[in-house]
Amino acid sequence: MSDEPLSFSPDQFEGHVRLFPLPNLVMFPHVMQALHIFEPRYRSMFEEALDDDRLVALGSLAPGWEGNYDGRPPLRPHACLCRIASHQRTDEGTYNVLVLGVRRLRLVRELPPKKLFRIVESELLEDVVPRATDGALAGALQRELLDAFKRSMPQAPDAHEQLDQLLGSQITLGMLTDIVAYTLDLDMDTKLRLLAECDVAERTRVLLAAIAARGSAGIRRTFPPNFSPN
């Protein structure tokens, strides 16, 4: 297993990104996702990334992709830029990789097909956080989101203490929204809306409304998920 530093600077991104489109997963910054890479085109993509900047983007396929999965079906307009945190090549030539979400992306246009995999011109999106004068607002939203998240997972009481410890590590409101959005079993459209929303306060409100609408339906992944403050 090969491990690499997880730090990321926007200066490392040149605007063109290798895209790994998925039909049923929305990736977020600050969390980690395990992937098994077996299709030849995506093995080629990850091999190039490993030899270069270790960056790939996890995107989402638009509805109707089923009839053209092996081609280049339409994409949703937002994706998550990820850094390959670790990888392992199997005896069959496939890869088990762990990626860390580092930034939101807006997909601008797909480049002409010159490789097995897709390359997309993209823009980094940065969080818009409440102003320093709105510190009370950010704190109130963070407490409200934490309480709502706790209520949504009564079957995992041990996670409450883990979440409190997580908040004690100076996690930001933006990071908290991404971790909660990734963890909860929300529908794809809601997750994509949360990925596209850069205004942290508005993202929190959307997430709170989604939690209230879903009630106590359990969490999609074991909490806490793999995550990083980078």
Secondary structure as a PSIPRED ss2 file (coil, helix, strand):
# PSIPRED VFORMAT (PSIPRED V4.0)

   1 M C   1.000  0.000  0.000
   2 S E   0.000  0.000  1.000
   3 D E   0.000  0.000  1.000
   4 E C   1.000  0.000  0.000
   5 P C   1.000  0.000  0.000
   6 L C   1.000  0.000  0.000
   7 S C   1.000  0.000  0.000
   8 F C   1.000  0.000  0.000
   9 S C   1.000  0.000  0.000
  10 P H   0.000  1.000  0.000
  11 D H   0.000  1.000  0.000
  12 Q H   0.000  1.000  0.000
  13 F C   1.000  0.000  0.000
  14 E C   1.000  0.000  0.000
  15 G C   1.000  0.000  0.000
  16 H E   0.000  0.000  1.000
  17 V E   0.000  0.000  1.000
  18 R E   0.000  0.000  1.000
  19 L E   0.000  0.000  1.000
  20 F E   0.000  0.000  1.000
  21 P E   0.000  0.000  1.000
  22 L E   0.000  0.000  1.000
  23 P C   1.000  0.000  0.000
  24 N C   1.000  0.000  0.000
  25 L C   1.000  0.000  0.000
  26 V C   1.000  0.000  0.000
  27 M C   1.000  0.000  0.000
  28 F C   1.000  0.000  0.000
  29 P C   1.000  0.000  0.000
  30 H C   1.000  0.000  0.000
  31 V E   0.000  0.000  1.000
  32 M E   0.000  0.000  1.000
  33 Q E   0.000  0.000  1.000
  34 A E   0.000  0.000  1.000
  35 L E   0.000  0.000  1.000
  36 H E   0.000  0.000  1.000
  37 I E   0.000  0.000  1.000
  38 F C   1.000  0.000  0.000
  39 E C   1.000  0.000  0.000
  40 P H   0.000  1.000  0.000
  41 R H   0.000  1.000  0.000
  42 Y H   0.000  1.000  0.000
  43 R H   0.000  1.000  0.000
  44 S H   0.000  1.000  0.000
  45 M H   0.000  1.000  0.000
  46 F H   0.000  1.000  0.000
  47 E H   0.000  1.000  0.000
  48 E H   0.000  1.000  0.000
  49 A H   0.000  1.000  0.000
  50 L H   0.000  1.000  0.000
  51 D H   0.000  1.000  0.000
  52 D C   1.000  0.000  0.000
  53 D C   1.000  0.000  0.000
  54 R C   1.000  0.000  0.000
  55 L E   0.000  0.000  1.000
  56 V E   0.000  0.000  1.000
  57 A E   0.000  0.000  1.000
  58 L E   0.000  0.000  1.000
  59 G E   0.000  0.000  1.000
  60 S E   0.000  0.000  1.000
  61 L E   0.000  0.000  1.000
  62 A C   1.000  0.000  0.000
  63 P C   1.000  0.000  0.000
  64 G C   1.000  0.000  0.000
  65 W H   0.000  1.000  0.000
  66 E H   0.000  1.000  0.000
  67 G H   0.000  1.000  0.000
  68 N H   0.000  1.000  0.000
  69 Y C   1.000  0.000  0.000
  70 D C   1.000  0.000  0.000
  71 G C   1.000  0.000  0.000
  72 R C   1.000  0.000  0.000
  73 P C   1.000  0.000  0.000
  74 P C   1.000  0.000  0.000
  75 L E   0.000  0.000  1.000
  76 R C   1.000  0.000  0.000
  77 P C   1.000  0.000  0.000
  78 H E   0.000  0.000  1.000
  79 A E   0.000  0.000  1.000
  80 C E   0.000  0.000  1.000
  81 L E   0.000  0.000  1.000
  82 C E   0.000  0.000  1.000
  83 R E   0.000  0.000  1.000
  84 I E   0.000  0.000  1.000
  85 A E   0.000  0.000  1.000
  86 S E   0.000  0.000  1.000
  87 H E   0.000  0.000  1.000
  88 Q E   0.000  0.000  1.000
  89 R E   0.000  0.000  1.000
  90 T C   1.000  0.000  0.000
  91 D C   1.000  0.000  0.000
  92 E C   1.000  0.000  0.000
  93 G C   1.000  0.000  0.000
  94 T C   1.000  0.000  0.000
  95 Y E   0.000  0.000  1.000
  96 N E   0.000  0.000  1.000
  97 V E   0.000  0.000  1.000
  98 L E   0.000  0.000  1.000
  99 V E   0.000  0.000  1.000
 100 L E   0.000  0.000  1.000
 101 G E   0.000  0.000  1.000
 102 V E   0.000  0.000  1.000
 103 R E   0.000  0.000  1.000
 104 R E   0.000  0.000  1.000
 105 L E   0.000  0.000  1.000
 106 R E   0.000  0.000  1.000
 107 L E   0.000  0.000  1.000
 108 V E   0.000  0.000  1.000
 109 R E   0.000  0.000  1.000
 110 E E   0.000  0.000  1.000
 111 L C   1.000  0.000  0.000
 112 P C   1.000  0.000  0.000
 113 P C   1.000  0.000  0.000
 114 K C   1.000  0.000  0.000
 115 K C   1.000  0.000  0.000
 116 L C   1.000  0.000  0.000
 117 F C   1.000  0.000  0.000
 118 R E   0.000  0.000  1.000
 119 I E   0.000  0.000  1.000
 120 V E   0.000  0.000  1.000
 121 E E   0.000  0.000  1.000
 122 S E   0.000  0.000  1.000
 123 E E   0.000  0.000  1.000
 124 L E   0.000  0.000  1.000
 125 L E   0.000  0.000  1.000
 126 E C   1.000  0.000  0.000
 127 D C   1.000  0.000  0.000
 128 V E   0.000  0.000  1.000
 129 V C   1.000  0.000  0.000
 130 P C   1.000  0.000  0.000
 131 R C   1.000  0.000  0.000
 132 A H   0.000  1.000  0.000
 133 T H   0.000  1.000  0.000
 134 D H   0.000  1.000  0.000
 135 G H   0.000  1.000  0.000
 136 A H   0.000  1.000  0.000
 137 L H   0.000  1.000  0.000
 138 A H   0.000  1.000  0.000
 139 G H   0.000  1.000  0.000
 140 A H   0.000  1.000  0.000
 141 L H   0.000  1.000  0.000
 142 Q H   0.000  1.000  0.000
 143 R H   0.000  1.000  0.000
 144 E H   0.000  1.000  0.000
 145 L H   0.000  1.000  0.000
 146 L H   0.000  1.000  0.000
 147 D H   0.000  1.000  0.000
 148 A H   0.000  1.000  0.000
 149 F H   0.000  1.000  0.000
 150 K H   0.000  1.000  0.000
 151 R H   0.000  1.000  0.000
 152 S H   0.000  1.000  0.000
 153 M C   1.000  0.000  0.000
 154 P C   1.000  0.000  0.000
 155 Q C   1.000  0.000  0.000
 156 A C   1.000  0.000  0.000
 157 P C   1.000  0.000  0.000
 158 D H   0.000  1.000  0.000
 159 A H   0.000  1.000  0.000
 160 H H   0.000  1.000  0.000
 161 E H   0.000  1.000  0.000
 162 Q H   0.000  1.000  0.000
 163 L H   0.000  1.000  0.000
 164 D H   0.000  1.000  0.000
 165 Q H   0.000  1.000  0.000
 166 L H   0.000  1.000  0.000
 167 L H   0.000  1.000  0.000
 168 G C   1.000  0.000  0.000
 169 S C   1.000  0.000  0.000
 170 Q C   1.000  0.000  0.000
 171 I C   1.000  0.000  0.000
 172 T C   1.000  0.000  0.000
 173 L H   0.000  1.000  0.000
 174 G H   0.000  1.000  0.000
 175 M H   0.000  1.000  0.000
 176 L H   0.000  1.000  0.000
 177 T H   0.000  1.000  0.000
 178 D H   0.000  1.000  0.000
 179 I H   0.000  1.000  0.000
 180 V H   0.000  1.000  0.000
 181 A H   0.000  1.000  0.000
 182 Y H   0.000  1.000  0.000
 183 T H   0.000  1.000  0.000
 184 L E   0.000  0.000  1.000
 185 D C   1.000  0.000  0.000
 186 L C   1.000  0.000  0.000
 187 D C   1.000  0.000  0.000
 188 M H   0.000  1.000  0.000
 189 D H   0.000  1.000  0.000
 190 T H   0.000  1.000  0.000
 191 K H   0.000  1.000  0.000
 192 L H   0.000  1.000  0.000
 193 R H   0.000  1.000  0.000
 194 L H   0.000  1.000  0.000
 195 L H   0.000  1.000  0.000
 196 A H   0.000  1.000  0.000
 197 E C   1.000  0.000  0.000
 198 C C   1.000  0.000  0.000
 199 D E   0.000  0.000  1.000
 200 V H   0.000  1.000  0.000
 201 A H   0.000  1.000  0.000
 202 E H   0.000  1.000  0.000
 203 R H   0.000  1.000  0.000
 204 T H   0.000  1.000  0.000
 205 R H   0.000  1.000  0.000
 206 V H   0.000  1.000  0.000
 207 L H   0.000  1.000  0.000
 208 L H   0.000  1.000  0.000
 209 A H   0.000  1.000  0.000
 210 A H   0.000  1.000  0.000
 211 I H   0.000  1.000  0.000
 212 A H   0.000  1.000  0.000
 213 A H   0.000  1.000  0.000
 214 R H   0.000  1.000  0.000
 215 G C   1.000  0.000  0.000
 216 S C   1.000  0.000  0.000
 217 A C   1.000  0.000  0.000
 218 G C   1.000  0.000  0.000
 219 I E   0.000  0.000  1.000
 220 R C   1.000  0.000  0.000
 221 R C   1.000  0.000  0.000
 222 T C   1.000  0.000  0.000
 223 F C   1.000  0.000  0.000
 224 P C   1.000  0.000  0.000
 225 P C   1.000  0.000  0.000
 226 N C   1.000  0.000  0.000
 227 F E   0.000  0.000  1.000
 228 S C   1.000  0.000  0.000
 229 P C   1.000  0.000  0.000
 230 N C   1.000  0.000  0.000
